[in-house]
Amino acid sequence: MNYKEELYFPHETVRESQKELMDAVDEAIKTKVSLIANAPTGLGKSAAAISPALTYALKNNKTVIFITPKHTQHRIAIETIKRIKEKYNLQFTTVDLIGKRHLCAQPGAGSMKQSEFSEYCKEITDNKLCTYYNKFGNKMKMTLEAKDLISRLKTQTLHVEELKEQSSKAHICPYEIAMQLAKEAKIIIADYHHIIHPSIRDNLLERMQKDLSDMVIIFDEAHNIPDKARDILSSQLSNMAAEYAAKEATMLKFYEMADDIKKIKEAIEKLAREKLSIESKEALITKKEFVDEVSKTVDYDQLVHDLLFIAEETSDFKKKSFAKSMAGFLMNWQGPDESFVRTIEKGFTQKSRPIITINYKCLDPSISIKPITEESHCSIFMSGTLNPTQMYKDLFNINAKCMDFKSPFPKINKLSIIIPDTTTKYTARTNEMYERIAKYCSEITNNIQGNTAIFFPSYNLRDNIDNYLRDICTKTTLLEIPNMSKQEKAEILDKLKQYEKVGAVLLGATSGSFGEGVDFPDNLLKCVIVVGIPLDRPDIETQELISYYDKKFGKGWDYGYILPAFQKTLQGAGRCIRTETDRGVVVFLDERYAWPMYGRCFPEEYQVHVSQYPIEEIEEFFRKF
């Protein structure tokens, strides 16, 4: 295939492994067979997937939807599309979508919770209080100003922030403008929930006037999908949420309804006393146990109707309704037993208030994913850590071709070593072990001419080890905090750039802000140390997941426990080498990495080995350059 003539490819040259991925995507789309592609970082996945998909869509009147788990990954796709349009002088509409509340031009909307924003948006648009929506017009008839803005934007390729800025400047609702552009768009960049969540997907397709059968869907960073798909079909209810719902009813002077809702709270707390001992924090619970306990004092079905009525009344003066959330949970609770687990657990709020929660959690991501692949024209799943691909084919329960692609990086540019002299196993977590881990981390970072990131299984473990590390590490240390904002992450990256020559040390968590989805540009990291394996003690949900996958595939521990944890390890390790010219060292600091059970999980291109003299080996590696 001549890529310059037949495919709209954004670059002048194509790498061999990139060419192979493009061929695979092209074939998948033409044969309508899903593709699961394990394609290492740096291969150029976005361009390799978008190029054949967009070429096919333009020639066959289809739409490409490129979905990612994080907003930061939208920009890469948008830049790829810009290059294609400029290189081939093409005119087609592109739209970059994020959640409605993040697109909203109203001050403070982005900081609201989703349920709060939904009620808020409905209230101000229904009552004609939103001047941005008023200037758009309505779904039946747009204003001339809105039509003019759409006409100007449909030939541009804008990142979502640029679209929001231009719409806000014109004082027209950015979300409604985006929806109008999406009707004509040949390629849409969106978030996971836009497609994976059934009701959101149906609503979006209706608004865009598009059919799933005419869509080529590209799932970027697809290793996240199993957890995302399960979360979407899961729900929970706490005794505190029931208490707040009762207060809503009392505010409306529906005193009998409030008393009934309080009985739900009492039922949850009674079940906790029966099911949970002083030592145990969680237990299995059946559908019948909860329904029977509730039904002793109230009519279960009638209560659902009452809660929905309260929610409707509450929406007139309150943005968020606990009654509505509670009604949704009670309806979900009566769902199927197969592929789900029900639990009850106790814990504490941030203010140390006791809280009891009952959960209805999905175990099977294929419930969400399989219908998408069957209804869409074609689905492409790709990531640098879709390893093993067969696991994802099993988890999604789909007809798909599985392929592994070679890394484009020169092997000489990366050193991957295991230091087996420590472990973060629960049974070995002592102050002596923390001190030993800190000693290895300091010896390595003190000898690195540049920045190092150290990823720990948890922030708590990080802090325990940092108590020893701070006294012996000669470099400046930067601490990642949970749930960092974009601005906070940008500030950390700026500090690392400032320390680039002398070197600083970033201390984070494997599942934290920097372990995945953040690029460290220009070889900003010279070393990554992954401390331990992020294996939590299996809670009841994980135990049930292991059991479920064992019955279904005979691979419960692999699919439900070991491989998901190892992927977090590889995501963290992947922060070091991002381009073909980067050079760096990746250290796996735990004896378990040398065990066959875990060693088999390393991709072949890692060429990882156990090192008895790590400092000498690291120094020798950097002397080569």
Secondary structure, 3 states (H helix, E strand, C coil): CCHHHHCCCCCCCCCHHHHHHHHHHHHHHHHCCEEEEECCCCCCHHHHHHHHHHHHHHHHCCEEEEEECCHHHHHHHHHHHHHHHHHHCCCCEEEECCCHHHHCCCCCHHHCCHHHHHHHHHHHHHCCCCHHHHHHECCCCECHHHHHHHHHHCCCCCCHHHHHHHHHHCCCCHHHHHHHHHHHEEEEEEEHHHHHCHHHHHHHHHHHCCCHHHEEEEECCHHHHHHHHHHHCCEEEEHHHHHHHHHHHHHCCCHHHHHHHHHHHHHHHHHHHHHCCCCCCEEECCHHHHHHHHHCCCCHHHHHHHHHHHHHHHCCCCCCCHHHHHHHHHHHHCCCCCCEEEEEEEEECCCCCEEEEEEEEECCCHHHHHHHHHHCCEEEEEECCCCCHHHHHHHHCCCEEEEECCCCCCHHHEEEEEECCCCCCHHHCCHHHHHHHHHHHHHHHHCCCCEEEEEECCHHHHHHHHHHHHHHCCCEEEECCCCCCHHHHHHHHHHHHHCCCCCEEEEEECCCCCCCCCCCCCCCEEEEEEECCCCCCCCHHHHHHHHHHHHHHCCHHHHHHHHHHHHHHHHHHCCCCCCCCCCEEEEEECHHHHCHHHHCCCCHHHCCEECCCHHHHHHHHHHCC
